[in-house]
Structures are given as C-alpha cells and as structure tokens.
Amino acid sequence: MKSKKKHPHHARKSSSQDILKKNKFSLLSLLIFALVFAGIGSYQVWKSFAEEDSSGSSFTQQIENELRRKADFNHDGRIDGSDASFLLKSYSEQQSGADIDGNGVVNLIDLNLFMDVYQK
C-alpha cells in the first residue's frame, strides 16, 4: 500500500474559526462589537435627521413646509379645492406650475405629494 505523504507546501487554508482563535476573538465578542457599532451608527443617522436647524424646525418640518409652499398653486396661503382643481387640470402636462417634484411633468408623484399636504 502506498502511504499518503503530506507535503509541507500544501498547508490548509485558514478558516474563519482559525482566524478567530489565532486573534483570541470569540464569536460572541465579535457579535457584540458589531451590534454596538450598528447601534451607534443608527443613532447618528437618526440624530442627523431629527436635528433642528438654526430656525428651530426639524428637517422633516422643513420638507413639509417646502411641499406646502409648492402645493399652494394660487398662493393664497391655503391648500384647498382650488389648488386640487388646478393640479387635476394640469395632470399629464409638461412644464406646468403644478409640477411639485420638478421632474417636468405632472403625474402620480405630484398628486401623491399634494395629497400628503392637502390632508393636513
């Protein structure tokens, strides 16, 4: 019988468990590390969206105010039936004053944005 000789130049590849053992990390400590940094990152993202600007309004409030300004087509300070009528008459038109999102055509996106501020 031929015996199988192990050649020293055919070293086996390191598995992730071998690397963890070599660096004295446990899978649990790596998981805790990942969760802590994921939590910190999530908090930072949330905080950046919730921060107030110098005028005291949140980013979300700024967006809503901008939408309300754009959806008030007749500039009377109210989002009402006359604005809705103008939007519906302008539906599918290009380069219309009812194009809230600015993509060049009045479509479902504009209607949806309008309904968001019309209902408030």
C-alpha positions as CSV (number, residue, x, y, z in Angstrom):
1,M,0.0,0.0,0.0
2,K,1.1,3.4,-0.8
3,S,1.0,5.8,2.1
4,K,-0.1,9.3,1.5
5,K,2.5,11.8,2.4
6,K,1.7,15.2,3.5
7,H,3.6,17.8,1.7
8,P,4.5,20.8,3.8
9,H,3.9,23.2,1.0
10,H,0.2,22.1,0.9
11,A,-0.8,23.9,4.0
12,R,-4.5,24.0,4.6
13,K,-6.4,27.3,4.2
14,S,-7.2,29.2,7.3
15,S,-10.9,29.1,8.2
16,S,-12.7,32.0,9.9
17,Q,-12.7,30.0,13.1
18,D,-8.9,29.5,13.0
19,I,-8.5,33.3,12.5
20,L,-10.8,34.0,15.5
21,K,-8.8,31.6,17.6
22,K,-5.5,33.0,16.5
23,N,-6.6,36.5,17.3
24,K,-8.3,35.5,20.5
25,F,-11.7,36.8,19.5
26,S,-14.8,34.8,20.3
27,L,-17.8,34.8,18.0
28,L,-19.8,36.4,20.8
29,S,-17.4,39.3,21.3
30,L,-17.4,39.9,17.6
31,L,-21.2,39.9,17.6
32,I,-21.3,42.3,20.5
33,F,-18.8,44.6,18.8
34,A,-20.9,44.6,15.5
35,L,-24.2,45.3,17.4
36,V,-22.7,48.2,19.4
37,F,-21.3,49.9,16.3
38,A,-24.6,49.3,14.4
39,G,-26.4,50.9,17.3
40,I,-24.1,53.9,17.3
41,G,-24.4,54.3,13.6
42,S,-28.2,54.1,13.7
43,Y,-28.3,56.7,16.4
44,Q,-26.1,59.0,14.5
45,V,-28.3,58.7,11.3
46,W,-31.5,59.2,13.4
47,K,-29.9,62.2,15.2
48,S,-28.9,63.9,11.9
49,F,-32.5,63.7,10.6
50,A,-34.0,64.9,13.9
51,E,-31.6,67.8,14.4
52,E,-33.1,71.2,14.3
53,D,-31.6,73.9,12.2
54,S,-30.9,77.5,13.4
55,S,-34.6,78.5,12.9
56,G,-35.7,75.7,15.3
57,S,-37.5,73.5,12.8
58,S,-36.6,69.9,12.1
59,F,-35.5,68.6,8.7
60,T,-38.9,66.9,8.3
61,Q,-40.7,70.1,9.1
62,Q,-38.6,71.9,6.5
63,I,-39.6,69.4,3.8
64,E,-43.3,69.6,4.7
65,N,-43.1,73.4,4.6
66,E,-41.5,73.3,1.2
67,L,-44.2,70.9,-0.1
68,R,-46.9,73.1,1.3
69,R,-45.4,76.2,-0.5
70,K,-45.2,74.3,-3.8
71,A,-48.7,72.8,-3.5
72,D,-50.3,76.2,-2.9
73,F,-50.6,76.9,-6.6
74,N,-52.7,80.1,-6.3
75,H,-50.5,81.5,-3.5
76,D,-53.4,82.3,-1.2
77,G,-51.8,80.6,1.9
78,R,-54.1,77.6,1.9
79,I,-54.0,74.2,0.3
80,D,-57.7,73.8,-0.8
81,G,-60.0,72.7,-3.5
82,S,-58.9,75.4,-5.9
83,D,-55.3,74.1,-5.7
84,A,-56.6,70.5,-6.2
85,S,-58.6,71.6,-9.2
86,F,-55.5,73.2,-10.8
87,L,-53.5,70.1,-10.2
88,L,-56.1,67.8,-11.8
89,K,-56.5,70.2,-14.8
90,S,-52.7,70.1,-15.2
91,Y,-52.4,66.3,-14.9
92,S,-50.1,64.9,-17.7
93,E,-49.0,68.4,-18.8
94,Q,-45.3,69.2,-19.2
95,Q,-43.7,72.3,-17.7
96,S,-46.8,73.1,-15.6
97,G,-46.9,75.1,-12.4
98,A,-48.5,72.1,-10.8
99,D,-45.2,70.0,-11.1
100,I,-44.4,69.7,-7.4
101,D,-41.5,67.4,-7.7
102,G,-39.9,69.3,-10.6
103,N,-39.5,66.3,-12.9
104,G,-41.0,68.2,-15.9
105,V,-44.5,66.5,-15.9
106,V,-47.5,66.5,-13.6
107,N,-48.0,62.8,-12.7
108,L,-49.0,60.5,-9.8
109,I,-45.9,61.6,-7.8
110,D,-47.2,65.2,-7.8
111,L,-50.7,64.0,-6.9
112,N,-49.3,61.9,-4.0
113,L,-47.2,64.8,-2.7
114,F,-50.2,67.1,-3.0
115,M,-52.4,64.7,-1.1
116,D,-49.8,64.5,1.7
117,V,-50.1,68.2,2.5
118,Y,-53.8,68.6,1.5
119,Q,-54.9,66.2,4.2
120,K,-53.1,68.1,7.0
